[in-house]
């Protein structure tokens, strides 16, 4: 028998909003998702689908023993996560990473939410913070201007922002495979498909230097007067990296290590550009780590300097957009509620977490917390020894408010495991100890919250 409860309203149908709706609905809560797309468009979205991926198609490392985001994957899978189960359904070969076929992924998220008997979707813009009811705002970094103004008026957070960029996507059949080759770095992967998951374009030193010169000289999108926000370091435009030093890209997304060019096996590349499959058909590839703010004309000209991409045709060019986020350590309580407006929770990137998985994890937590409040069974904050708990602890009080910036999950957010030696040599054991402890504590927390896995 369904539990009849008050309705939970969720604003935003991205990773966080979709996950929050799924979690609350599985606890018997009636949920309405308010999504402004496609009526109100954004810079980056192309459809009205829920859970649409707009930047990379990668959820990053899937290693749940040595990587904090891989651990977060594990926790969300254990917590009946919609985003992770759908990602697993539509995963693409990507070595040790979890990459997904973005369009079928969003279509499946949309279909599963629409099919849930406790969930309905309303396609309209919400532009105010409501005074009553139960609400989760998961509008992400591309919050509409009207809602952004309302949040700023309530919180004074209008100055807290950073700029984010997206990478280009091109057609596979326009790549010159007499110059490029397929190989994952260090041949990583358990199957041949995984070991050849990346497409590689090599550069010699002269080609690299010419590319850097062109990159630095290219026309770029400039900010409007008065826009002083910086960049999120985990998603820097390639031009900004190049401006920090001519070798920066060669030690970043263009590092040549762990790769052997079968066309010239005795020649060591000076730099390598990698591309990752963007769809299951293998017809689209995105350029890994090549977020850019170059103007469109300059992009095509500069990127066609890359060996193998001389005749590249682009399905989507890169671009830059302004992201907003709250000073969560000051504004949110440990239940992710706005202190000045306690009927409103926030989740996702607007809270100051960065990345698809981190956003979805905050949606998972906000959905459970809101459901628990409606049912009269408050949900405690997960231990900060877990990846989810470490993130929410960081954004709701663990970080210094004066210097608060968007953050990916990382082991620096976890309390140390006592008795382990430090230093690089002990890192593998230390990370394994973090993940072993987290899995025990997360499993215990899940049992205490008694989620109906439906």
C-alpha positions as a Markdown table, in Angstrom:
| # | Residue | x | y | z |
|---|---|---|---|---|
| 1 | Unk | 0.0 | 0.0 | 0.0 |
| 2 | Unk | 1.3 | 3.5 | -0.9 |
| 3 | Unk | 2.1 | 5.9 | 1.9 |
| 4 | Unk | 0.1 | 9.1 | 1.4 |
| 5 | Unk | 2.2 | 12.1 | 2.3 |
| 6 | Unk | 2.7 | 15.7 | 1.6 |
| 7 | Unk | 4.2 | 16.5 | -1.8 |
| 8 | Unk | 7.9 | 17.2 | -2.4 |
| 9 | Unk | 8.6 | 19.7 | -5.1 |
| 10 | Unk | 12.0 | 19.5 | -6.8 |
| 11 | Unk | 13.2 | 22.4 | -9.0 |
| 12 | Unk | 15.6 | 21.2 | -11.7 |
| 13 | Unk | 15.7 | 17.9 | -13.6 |
| 14 | Unk | 19.5 | 17.4 | -13.9 |
| 15 | Unk | 21.6 | 14.9 | -12.1 |
| 16 | Unk | 20.8 | 16.1 | -8.6 |
| 17 | Unk | 17.1 | 16.7 | -9.1 |
| 18 | Unk | 16.5 | 13.4 | -10.9 |
| 19 | Unk | 18.3 | 11.5 | -8.2 |
| 20 | Unk | 16.5 | 13.3 | -5.4 |
| 21 | Unk | 13.1 | 12.6 | -7.0 |
| 22 | Unk | 14.0 | 8.9 | -7.4 |
| 23 | Unk | 15.1 | 8.5 | -3.8 |
| 24 | Unk | 12.1 | 10.3 | -2.3 |
| 25 | Unk | 9.6 | 8.5 | -4.5 |
| 26 | Unk | 11.0 | 5.2 | -3.4 |
| 27 | Unk | 10.2 | 6.2 | 0.2 |
| 28 | Unk | 6.5 | 6.6 | -0.8 |
| 29 | Unk | 6.7 | 10.4 | -1.3 |
| 30 | Unk | 4.6 | 12.1 | -4.0 |
| 31 | Unk | 7.1 | 14.2 | -6.0 |
| 32 | Unk | 6.7 | 16.9 | -8.6 |
| 33 | Unk | 9.8 | 17.8 | -10.7 |
| 34 | Unk | 9.7 | 21.3 | -12.0 |
| 35 | Unk | 11.9 | 21.6 | -15.1 |
| 36 | Unk | 12.0 | 24.8 | -17.2 |
| 37 | Unk | 13.5 | 23.1 | -20.3 |
| 38 | Unk | 12.7 | 23.0 | -23.1 |
| 39 | Unk | 10.4 | 26.1 | -22.7 |
| 40 | Unk | 13.4 | 28.1 | -21.2 |
| 41 | Unk | 16.6 | 27.2 | -22.8 |
| 42 | Unk | 20.2 | 27.3 | -21.4 |
| 43 | Unk | 23.6 | 27.8 | -23.1 |
| 44 | Unk | 24.6 | 24.2 | -22.8 |
| 45 | Unk | 21.5 | 22.0 | -22.9 |
| 46 | Unk | 20.2 | 20.7 | -26.3 |
| 47 | Unk | 17.0 | 18.8 | -25.2 |
| 48 | Unk | 14.3 | 18.8 | -22.6 |
| 49 | Unk | 15.4 | 15.4 | -21.2 |
| 50 | Unk | 16.0 | 14.9 | -17.5 |
| 51 | Unk | 19.5 | 14.1 | -16.6 |
| 52 | Unk | 21.0 | 15.6 | -19.8 |
| 53 | Unk | 24.8 | 15.6 | -19.8 |
| 54 | Unk | 26.2 | 18.9 | -21.1 |
| 55 | Unk | 29.9 | 18.8 | -20.5 |
| 56 | Unk | 32.0 | 15.6 | -20.5 |
| 57 | Unk | 30.3 | 12.2 | -20.9 |
| 58 | Unk | 32.5 | 10.8 | -18.2 |
| 59 | Unk | 31.8 | 10.0 | -14.6 |
| 60 | Unk | 35.6 | 9.7 | -14.1 |
| 61 | Unk | 37.3 | 6.8 | -12.3 |
| 62 | Unk | 35.3 | 3.7 | -11.4 |
| 63 | Unk | 37.9 | 2.4 | -9.1 |
| 64 | Unk | 36.2 | 2.0 | -5.7 |
| 65 | Unk | 39.3 | 1.0 | -3.8 |
| 66 | Unk | 41.9 | 3.6 | -4.8 |
| 67 | Unk | 39.8 | 6.6 | -5.9 |
| 68 | Unk | 37.4 | 8.8 | -4.0 |
| 69 | Unk | 35.0 | 9.3 | -6.9 |
| 70 | Unk | 35.0 | 5.6 | -7.6 |
| 71 | Unk | 34.0 | 5.1 | -4.0 |
| 72 | Unk | 31.2 | 7.6 | -4.5 |
| 73 | Unk | 30.0 | 5.5 | -7.4 |
| 74 | Unk | 30.0 | 2.5 | -5.1 |
| 75 | Unk | 28.0 | 4.3 | -2.4 |
| 76 | Unk | 25.4 | 5.5 | -4.9 |
| 77 | Unk | 25.0 | 2.0 | -6.4 |
| 78 | Unk | 24.5 | 0.6 | -2.9 |
| 79 | Unk | 21.9 | 3.3 | -2.3 |
| 80 | Unk | 19.7 | 2.4 | -5.2 |
| 81 | Unk | 21.0 | 5.3 | -7.2 |
| 82 | Unk | 19.1 | 6.1 | -10.4 |
| 83 | Unk | 22.0 | 8.0 | -12.0 |
| 84 | Unk | 24.5 | 5.2 | -11.4 |
| 85 | Unk | 22.3 | 2.3 | -12.4 |
| 86 | Unk | 21.4 | 4.2 | -15.7 |
| 87 | Unk | 25.1 | 5.0 | -16.3 |
| 88 | Unk | 26.0 | 1.3 | -15.9 |
| 89 | Unk | 23.2 | 0.5 | -18.4 |
| 90 | Unk | 24.7 | 2.9 | -21.0 |
| 91 | Unk | 28.4 | 2.7 | -20.2 |
| 92 | Unk | 31.0 | 3.0 | -23.0 |
| 93 | Unk | 34.6 | 1.6 | -23.1 |
| 94 | Unk | 36.8 | 4.1 | -21.3 |
| 95 | Unk | 39.6 | 2.2 | -19.6 |
| 96 | Unk | 39.3 | 2.6 | -15.9 |
| 97 | Unk | 36.8 | 5.4 | -16.2 |
| 98 | Unk | 33.0 | 5.3 | -16.4 |
| 99 | Unk | 31.9 | 7.0 | -19.6 |
| 100 | Unk | 28.3 | 6.9 | -20.9 |
| 101 | Unk | 26.4 | 7.2 | -24.1 |
| 102 | Unk | 24.9 | 10.6 | -23.2 |
| 103 | Unk | 21.7 | 10.7 | -25.2 |
| 104 | Unk | 20.3 | 7.2 | -24.4 |
| 105 | Unk | 21.4 | 7.9 | -20.8 |
| 106 | Unk | 19.2 | 11.0 | -20.5 |
| 107 | Unk | 16.4 | 9.3 | -22.4 |
| 108 | Unk | 16.4 | 6.4 | -19.9 |
| 109 | Unk | 16.5 | 8.7 | -16.9 |
| 110 | Unk | 13.5 | 10.6 | -18.3 |
| 111 | Unk | 11.6 | 7.4 | -19.0 |
| 112 | Unk | 12.3 | 5.8 | -15.6 |
| 113 | Unk | 11.2 | 9.0 | -13.8 |
| 114 | Unk | 8.1 | 9.4 | -15.9 |
| 115 | Unk | 7.1 | 5.8 | -15.3 |
| 116 | Unk | 7.4 | 6.0 | -11.5 |
| 117 | Unk | 3.8 | 6.2 | -10.0 |
| 118 | Unk | 4.9 | 8.7 | -7.4 |
| 119 | Unk | 6.6 | 11.2 | -9.7 |
| 120 | Unk | 5.1 | 13.8 | -12.1 |
| 121 | Unk | 6.9 | 16.4 | -14.2 |
| 122 | Unk | 5.8 | 20.0 | -14.7 |
| 123 | Unk | 7.6 | 21.8 | -17.5 |
| 124 | Unk | 7.6 | 25.4 | -16.3 |
| 125 | Unk | 10.1 | 27.9 | -14.7 |
| 126 | Unk | 10.1 | 28.5 | -11.0 |
| 127 | Unk | 11.5 | 31.9 | -10.3 |
| 128 | Unk | 10.8 | 32.4 | -6.6 |
| 129 | Unk | 11.7 | 30.8 | -3.3 |
| 130 | Unk | 8.3 | 29.5 | -1.9 |
| 131 | Unk | 7.4 | 30.3 | 1.7 |
| 132 | Unk | 5.6 | 27.0 | 2.4 |
| 133 | Unk | 5.7 | 23.4 | 1.4 |
| 134 | Unk | 8.7 | 21.0 | 1.0 |
| 135 | Unk | 11.1 | 22.0 | -1.8 |
| 136 | Unk | 14.5 | 21.0 | -3.1 |
| 137 | Unk | 16.3 | 23.4 | -5.5 |
| 138 | Unk | 18.6 | 21.5 | -7.7 |
| 139 | Unk | 18.9 | 24.0 | -10.6 |
| 140 | Unk | 22.6 | 23.5 | -11.1 |
| 141 | Unk | 25.1 | 26.0 | -12.4 |
| 142 | Unk | 22.8 | 27.2 | -15.2 |
| 143 | Unk | 20.1 | 28.5 | -12.8 |
| 144 | Unk | 17.8 | 30.9 | -14.7 |
| 145 | Unk | 18.3 | 34.6 | -14.3 |
| 146 | Unk | 15.0 | 35.2 | -12.5 |
| 147 | Unk | 15.6 | 32.4 | -10.0 |
| 148 | Unk | 19.2 | 33.4 | -9.6 |
| 149 | Unk | 18.1 | 36.9 | -8.7 |
| 150 | Unk | 15.6 | 35.5 | -6.1 |
| 151 | Unk | 18.3 | 33.4 | -4.5 |
| 152 | Unk | 20.7 | 36.3 | -4.5 |
| 153 | Unk | 18.2 | 38.5 | -2.8 |
| 154 | Unk | 17.6 | 35.9 | -0.1 |
| 155 | Unk | 21.3 | 34.9 | 0.4 |
| 156 | Unk | 23.5 | 37.7 | -0.9 |
| 157 | Unk | 25.3 | 35.0 | -2.9 |
| 158 | Unk | 25.2 | 36.8 | -6.3 |
| 159 | Unk | 28.9 | 37.4 | -6.3 |
| 160 | Unk | 29.8 | 33.7 | -5.8 |
| 161 | Unk | 30.4 | 32.3 | -9.2 |
| 162 | Unk | 33.0 | 30.8 | -11.5 |
| 163 | Unk | 33.3 | 30.1 | -15.2 |
| 164 | Unk | 33.0 | 26.7 | -16.7 |
| 165 | Unk | 33.8 | 25.4 | -20.2 |
| 166 | Unk | 32.8 | 22.5 | -22.3 |
| 167 | Unk | 34.8 | 20.5 | -24.8 |
| 168 | Unk | 34.2 | 20.0 | -28.5 |
| 169 | Unk | 32.7 | 16.8 | -30.0 |
| 170 | Unk | 33.6 | 15.7 | -33.5 |
| 171 | Unk | 32.6 | 13.0 | -36.0 |
| 172 | Unk | 34.7 | 9.9 | -36.0 |
| 173 | Unk | 34.6 | 9.5 | -39.8 |
| 174 | Unk | 36.3 | 12.8 | -40.2 |
| 175 | Unk | 39.5 | 11.7 | -38.3 |
| 176 | Unk | 42.5 | 10.6 | -40.2 |
| 177 | Unk | 43.3 | 7.1 | -38.8 |
| 178 | Unk | 46.6 | 7.0 | -40.8 |
| 179 | Unk | 47.8 | 9.5 | -38.2 |
| 180 | Unk | 45.8 | 8.6 | -35.2 |
| 181 | Unk | 45.4 | 5.2 | -33.3 |
| 182 | Unk | 43.3 | 3.6 | -30.7 |
| 183 | Unk | 44.8 | 2.8 | -27.3 |
| 184 | Unk | 44.1 | 3.4 | -23.6 |
| 185 | Unk | 47.0 | 4.8 | -21.6 |
| 186 | Unk | 49.2 | 2.0 | -20.4 |
| 187 | Unk | 46.8 | -0.4 | -22.2 |
| 188 | Unk | 44.5 | -0.1 | -19.1 |
| 189 | Unk | 41.4 | -2.3 | -19.2 |
| 190 | Unk | 40.4 | -5.9 | -18.8 |
| 191 | Unk | 39.1 | -6.3 | -22.4 |
| 192 | Unk | 40.5 | -5.4 | -25.8 |
| 193 | Unk | 37.6 | -2.9 | -26.2 |
| 194 | Unk | 38.7 | -1.2 | -23.0 |
| 195 | Unk | 42.4 | -1.3 | -23.9 |
| 196 | Unk | 41.6 | 0.6 | -27.1 |
| 197 | Unk | 39.0 | 3.0 | -25.7 |
| 198 | Unk | 40.8 | 6.2 | -26.5 |
| 199 | Unk | 41.8 | 7.7 | -29.9 |
| 200 | Unk | 45.2 | 9.3 | -29.9 |
| 201 | Unk | 46.7 | 12.1 | -32.0 |
| 202 | Unk | 50.5 | 12.5 | -31.7 |
| 203 | Unk | 52.5 | 15.7 | -32.0 |
| 204 | Unk | 56.2 | 16.3 | -32.4 |
| 205 | Unk | 57.9 | 19.2 | -30.7 |
| 206 | Unk | 57.5 | 21.6 | -33.6 |
| 207 | Unk | 53.8 | 20.8 | -34.0 |
| 208 | Unk | 53.2 | 21.2 | -30.3 |
| 209 | Unk | 55.0 | 24.6 | -30.2 |
| 210 | Unk | 53.0 | 25.8 | -33.2 |
| 211 | Unk | 49.8 | 24.6 | -31.6 |
| 212 | Unk | 50.5 | 26.5 | -28.4 |
| 213 | Unk | 51.3 | 29.7 | -30.3 |
| 214 | Unk | 48.0 | 29.4 | -32.2 |
| 215 | Unk | 46.1 | 28.7 | -29.0 |
| 216 | Unk | 47.5 | 31.7 | -27.2 |
| 217 | Unk | 46.8 | 34.0 | -30.2 |
| 218 | Unk | 43.3 | 32.8 | -31.0 |
| 219 | Unk | 40.2 | 34.9 | -30.6 |
| 220 | Unk | 38.5 | 34.1 | -27.3 |
| 221 | Unk | 35.2 | 34.8 | -25.7 |
| 222 | Unk | 35.7 | 37.7 | -23.2 |
| 223 | Unk | 33.7 | 38.3 | -20.1 |
| 224 | Unk | 31.2 | 41.1 | -19.7 |
| 225 | Unk | 32.2 | 44.2 | -17.8 |
| 226 | Unk | 32.1 | 43.6 | -14.1 |
| 227 | Unk | 32.4 | 39.8 | -14.3 |
| 228 | Unk | 35.3 | 38.9 | -12.1 |
| 229 | Unk | 34.6 | 35.2 | -11.4 |
| 230 | Unk | 37.5 | 32.8 | -11.8 |
| 231 | Unk | 37.6 | 29.3 | -13.1 |
| 232 | Unk | 37.1 | 25.9 | -11.5 |
| 233 | Unk | 40.5 | 24.4 | -11.5 |
| 234 | Unk | 39.2 | 20.9 | -12.4 |
| 235 | Unk | 37.7 | 22.2 | -15.7 |
| 236 | Unk | 40.1 | 24.9 | -17.0 |
| 237 | Unk | 39.9 | 26.0 | -20.6 |
| 238 | Unk | 43.0 | 24.8 | -22.5 |
| 239 | Unk | 43.9 | 28.4 | -23.3 |
| 240 | Unk | 44.1 | 29.2 | -19.6 |
| 241 | Unk | 46.3 | 26.2 | -19.0 |
| 242 | Unk | 48.6 | 27.3 | -21.8 |
| 243 | Unk | 48.8 | 30.8 | -20.4 |
| 244 | Unk | 50.2 | 29.3 | -17.2 |
| 245 | Unk | 53.2 | 27.9 | -19.0 |
| 246 | Unk | 54.0 | 26.4 | -22.5 |
| 247 | Unk | 54.5 | 23.0 | -21.0 |
| 248 | Unk | 51.4 | 22.9 | -18.9 |
| 249 | Unk | 49.2 | 21.1 | -21.4 |
| 250 | Unk | 52.0 | 18.6 | -22.1 |
| 251 | Unk | 51.9 | 17.6 | -18.5 |
| 252 | Unk | 48.1 | 17.7 | -18.4 |
| 253 | Unk | 45.6 | 16.5 | -20.9 |
| 254 | Unk | 48.3 | 16.2 | -23.7 |
| 255 | Unk | 50.8 | 14.1 | -21.7 |
| 256 | Unk | 52.4 | 11.5 | -24.0 |
| 257 | Unk | 53.1 | 8.8 | -21.4 |
| 258 | Unk | 51.8 | 5.2 | -21.6 |
| 259 | Unk | 51.2 | 5.3 | -25.3 |
| 260 | Unk | 52.9 | 3.7 | -28.3 |
| 261 | Unk | 52.1 | 5.0 | -31.9 |
| 262 | Unk | 51.8 | 1.9 | -34.1 |
| 263 | Unk | 52.4 | 4.0 | -37.2 |
| 264 | Unk | 55.8 | 5.0 | -35.8 |
| 265 | Unk | 56.5 | 2.6 | -32.9 |
| 266 | Unk | 60.2 | 3.8 | -32.5 |
| 267 | Unk | 59.2 | 7.5 | -32.3 |
| 268 | Unk | 58.2 | 8.9 | -29.0 |
| 269 | Unk | 55.5 | 11.6 | -29.3 |
| 270 | Unk | 56.2 | 15.0 | -27.7 |
| 271 | Unk | 52.5 | 15.4 | -26.8 |
| 272 | Unk | 49.3 | 13.4 | -27.5 |
| 273 | Unk | 45.8 | 14.7 | -27.8 |
| 274 | Unk | 43.3 | 12.0 | -26.6 |
| 275 | Unk | 39.6 | 11.6 | -27.7 |
| 276 | Unk | 37.0 | 9.5 | -26.0 |
| 277 | Unk | 34.0 | 7.8 | -27.5 |
| 278 | Unk | 30.9 | 9.9 | -26.9 |
| 279 | Unk | 28.2 | 7.5 | -28.0 |
| 280 | Unk | 27.6 | 3.7 | -28.3 |
| 281 | Unk | 27.7 | 3.8 | -32.1 |
| 282 | Unk | 31.2 | 5.2 | -32.0 |
| 283 | Unk | 30.3 | 7.9 | -34.5 |
| 284 | Unk | 31.1 | 10.8 | -32.1 |
| 285 | Unk | 34.2 | 11.5 | -30.0 |
| 286 | Unk | 35.0 | 14.3 | -27.6 |
| 287 | Unk | 38.4 | 15.8 | -27.1 |
| 288 | Unk | 39.5 | 14.9 | -23.5 |
| 289 | Unk | 40.4 | 17.8 | -21.3 |
| 290 | Unk | 39.9 | 20.3 | -24.2 |
| 291 | Unk | 37.4 | 22.7 | -22.6 |
| 292 | Unk | 37.7 | 25.9 | -24.5 |
| 293 | Unk | 36.6 | 29.5 | -24.6 |
| 294 | Unk | 37.9 | 30.1 | -28.2 |
| 295 | Unk | 35.4 | 31.6 | -30.5 |
| 296 | Unk | 33.9 | 29.1 | -33.0 |
| 297 | Unk | 35.9 | 30.2 | -36.0 |
| 298 | Unk | 39.2 | 30.1 | -34.1 |
| 299 | Unk | 38.3 | 26.7 | -32.6 |
| 300 | Unk | 38.0 | 24.9 | -35.9 |
| 301 | Unk | 41.2 | 26.5 | -37.2 |
| 302 | Unk | 43.3 | 25.7 | -34.2 |
| 303 | Unk | 42.0 | 22.2 | -33.5 |
| 304 | Unk | 42.5 | 21.2 | -37.1 |
| 305 | Unk | 46.2 | 21.8 | -36.5 |
| 306 | Unk | 46.2 | 18.5 | -34.4 |
| 307 | Unk | 47.6 | 15.6 | -36.5 |
| 308 | Unk | 44.7 | 13.4 | -37.5 |
| 309 | Unk | 42.1 | 16.2 | -37.2 |
| 310 | Unk | 43.1 | 18.2 | -40.2 |
| 311 | Unk | 39.7 | 17.6 | -41.8 |
| 312 | Unk | 37.7 | 17.2 | -38.6 |
| 313 | Unk | 34.0 | 18.0 | -38.7 |
| 314 | Unk | 32.5 | 19.1 | -35.4 |
| 315 | Unk | 29.1 | 17.9 | -34.0 |
| 316 | Unk | 29.4 | 20.5 | -31.2 |
| 317 | Unk | 32.0 | 23.2 | -30.6 |
| 318 | Unk | 33.2 | 24.1 | -27.1 |
| 319 | Unk | 32.1 | 27.1 | -25.2 |
| 320 | Unk | 32.2 | 28.9 | -21.8 |
| 321 | Unk | 29.4 | 29.8 | -19.4 |
| 322 | Unk | 28.9 | 31.3 | -16.0 |
| 323 | Unk | 28.1 | 29.0 | -13.1 |
| 324 | Unk | 26.6 | 30.2 | -9.8 |
| 325 | Unk | 26.9 | 28.5 | -6.4 |
| 326 | Unk | 26.0 | 29.2 | -2.8 |
| 327 | Unk | 28.3 | 29.9 | 0.1 |
| 328 | Unk | 26.9 | 26.7 | 1.6 |
| 329 | Unk | 29.0 | 26.7 | 4.8 |
| 330 | Unk | 27.3 | 30.0 | 5.7 |
| 331 | Unk | 23.9 | 29.5 | 4.3 |
| 332 | Unk | 22.9 | 25.8 | 4.7 |
| 333 | Unk | 22.4 | 23.7 | 7.8 |
| 334 | Unk | 23.6 | 20.1 | 8.0 |
| 335 | Unk | 20.2 | 18.9 | 6.5 |
| 336 | Unk | 21.0 | 21.0 | 3.4 |
| 337 | Unk | 18.2 | 23.5 | 4.3 |
| 338 | Unk | 18.5 | 27.2 | 3.7 |
| 339 | Unk | 18.9 | 28.6 | 7.2 |
| 340 | Unk | 16.8 | 31.7 | 6.4 |
| 341 | Unk | 14.2 | 29.6 | 4.5 |
| 342 | Unk | 14.1 | 26.2 | 6.2 |
| 343 | Unk | 11.4 | 24.7 | 3.9 |
| 344 | Unk | 13.9 | 24.9 | 1.1 |
| 345 | Unk | 16.8 | 22.5 | 0.5 |
| 346 | Unk | 19.5 | 22.8 | -2.1 |
| 347 | Unk | 21.3 | 20.0 | -3.9 |
| 348 | Unk | 23.7 | 19.5 | -6.7 |
| 349 | Unk | 26.3 | 21.9 | -8.1 |
| 350 | Unk | 24.6 | 25.0 | -6.8 |
| 351 | Unk | 25.7 | 23.9 | -3.3 |
| 352 | Unk | 29.4 | 24.0 | -4.3 |
| 353 | Unk | 30.1 | 20.4 | -5.3 |
| 354 | Unk | 31.7 | 19.9 | -8.7 |
| 355 | Unk | 31.0 | 17.0 | -11.1 |
| 356 | Unk | 28.1 | 14.9 | -12.2 |
| 357 | Unk | 28.5 | 12.2 | -9.6 |
| 358 | Unk | 29.0 | 14.6 | -6.7 |
| 359 | Unk | 25.9 | 16.5 | -7.8 |
| 360 | Unk | 23.8 | 13.3 | -8.0 |
| 361 | Unk | 25.2 | 12.2 | -4.6 |
| 362 | Unk | 23.9 | 15.5 | -3.0 |
| 363 | Unk | 20.6 | 14.8 | -4.7 |
| 364 | Unk | 20.4 | 11.3 | -3.2 |
| 365 | Unk | 21.0 | 12.8 | 0.2 |
| 366 | Unk | 18.6 | 15.7 | -0.1 |
| 367 | Unk | 15.9 | 13.4 | -1.4 |
| 368 | Unk | 16.3 | 11.1 | 1.5 |
| 369 | Unk | 16.5 | 13.9 | 4.0 |
| 370 | Unk | 13.4 | 15.6 | 2.6 |
| 371 | Unk | 11.5 | 12.3 | 2.6 |
| 372 | Unk | 12.5 | 11.6 | 6.2 |
| 373 | Unk | 11.3 | 15.0 | 7.3 |
| 374 | Unk | 7.9 | 14.6 | 5.6 |
| 375 | Unk | 7.5 | 11.1 | 7.1 |
| 376 | Unk | 8.5 | 12.3 | 10.6 |
| 377 | Unk | 11.6 | 10.1 | 10.5 |
| 378 | Unk | 14.6 | 12.4 | 10.3 |
| 379 | Unk | 17.6 | 11.1 | 8.3 |
| 380 | Unk | 20.9 | 11.7 | 10.0 |
| 381 | Unk | 23.9 | 13.0 | 8.1 |
| 382 | Unk | 26.1 | 10.2 | 6.8 |
| 383 | Unk | 29.4 | 9.8 | 8.6 |
| 384 | Unk | 32.2 | 11.9 | 7.2 |
| 385 | Unk | 34.2 | 8.7 | 6.8 |
| 386 | Unk | 32.0 | 8.0 | 3.7 |
| 387 | Unk | 32.4 | 9.8 | 0.4 |
| 388 | Unk | 28.9 | 11.2 | 0.5 |
| 389 | Unk | 29.3 | 12.2 | 4.2 |
| 390 | Unk | 32.6 | 13.9 | 3.6 |
| 391 | Unk | 31.2 | 16.0 | 0.8 |
| 392 | Unk | 28.1 | 17.2 | 2.6 |
| 393 | Unk | 30.2 | 17.9 | 5.8 |
| 394 | Unk | 32.6 | 19.9 | 3.7 |
| 395 | Unk | 29.9 | 22.1 | 2.1 |
| 396 | Unk | 27.7 | 22.6 | 5.2 |
| 397 | Unk | 30.5 | 23.7 | 7.6 |
| 398 | Unk | 33.7 | 21.8 | 7.0 |
| 399 | Unk | 35.0 | 24.4 | 4.5 |
| 400 | Unk | 36.2 | 27.9 | 5.3 |
| 401 | Unk | 33.4 | 30.2 | 4.2 |
| 402 | Unk | 35.8 | 33.0 | 3.2 |
| 403 | Unk | 37.6 | 30.9 | 0.7 |
| 404 | Unk | 34.8 | 28.5 | -0.3 |
| 405 | Unk | 35.1 | 27.2 | -3.9 |
| 406 | Unk | 33.5 | 24.3 | -5.9 |
| 407 | Unk | 35.0 | 21.0 | -4.8 |
| 408 | Unk | 35.2 | 17.5 | -6.3 |
| 409 | Unk | 35.2 | 14.6 | -3.9 |
| 410 | Unk | 38.8 | 13.7 | -2.8 |
| 411 | Unk | 40.4 | 11.8 | 0.1 |
| 412 | Unk | 41.6 | 15.1 | 1.6 |
| 413 | Unk | 38.0 | 15.6 | 2.8 |
| 414 | Unk | 38.1 | 12.3 | 4.8 |
| 415 | Unk | 39.3 | 12.1 | 8.4 |
| 416 | Unk | 42.6 | 10.1 | 8.6 |
| 417 | Unk | 42.7 | 6.4 | 9.3 |
| 418 | Unk | 44.7 | 6.0 | 12.5 |
| 419 | Unk | 47.8 | 3.9 | 12.5 |
| 420 | Unk | 48.7 | 4.3 | 8.8 |
| 421 | Unk | 52.0 | 5.7 | 7.6 |
| 422 | Unk | 52.0 | 8.7 | 5.3 |
| 423 | Unk | 53.9 | 9.5 | 2.2 |
| 424 | Unk | 53.6 | 8.4 | -1.4 |
| 425 | Unk | 54.8 | 4.8 | -0.7 |
| 426 | Unk | 51.9 | 4.3 | 1.8 |
| 427 | Unk | 49.3 | 5.9 | -0.4 |
| 428 | Unk | 47.8 | 2.7 | -1.8 |
| 429 | Unk | 47.3 | 1.2 | 1.6 |
| 430 | Unk | 45.9 | 4.4 | 2.9 |
| 431 | Unk | 43.4 | 4.8 | 0.1 |
| 432 | Unk | 42.3 | 1.2 | 0.5 |
| 433 | Unk | 41.8 | 1.8 | 4.3 |
| 434 | Unk | 39.7 | 4.8 | 3.5 |
| 435 | Unk | 37.5 | 2.9 | 1.1 |
| 436 | Unk | 37.2 | -0.2 | 3.3 |
| 437 | Unk | 36.1 | 2.0 | 6.3 |
| 438 | Unk | 33.7 | 4.0 | 4.1 |
| 439 | Unk | 31.9 | 0.9 | 2.7 |
| 440 | Unk | 31.3 | -0.4 | 6.2 |
| 441 | Unk | 30.0 | 3.0 | 7.5 |
| 442 | Unk | 27.9 | 3.6 | 4.4 |
| 443 | Unk | 26.3 | 0.2 | 4.6 |
| 444 | Unk | 25.4 | 0.8 | 8.3 |
| 445 | Unk | 24.0 | 4.3 | 7.4 |
| 446 | Unk | 21.8 | 2.8 | 4.7 |
| 447 | Unk | 20.4 | 0.2 | 7.0 |
| 448 | Unk | 19.6 | 2.9 | 9.6 |
| 449 | Unk | 17.7 | 5.0 | 7.0 |
| 450 | Unk | 15.7 | 2.0 | 5.9 |
| 451 | Unk | 15.3 | 3.0 | 2.2 |
| 452 | Unk | 12.6 | 1.0 | 0.4 |
| 453 | Unk | 14.6 | -0.2 | -2.6 |
| 454 | Unk | 11.3 | -0.6 | -4.5 |
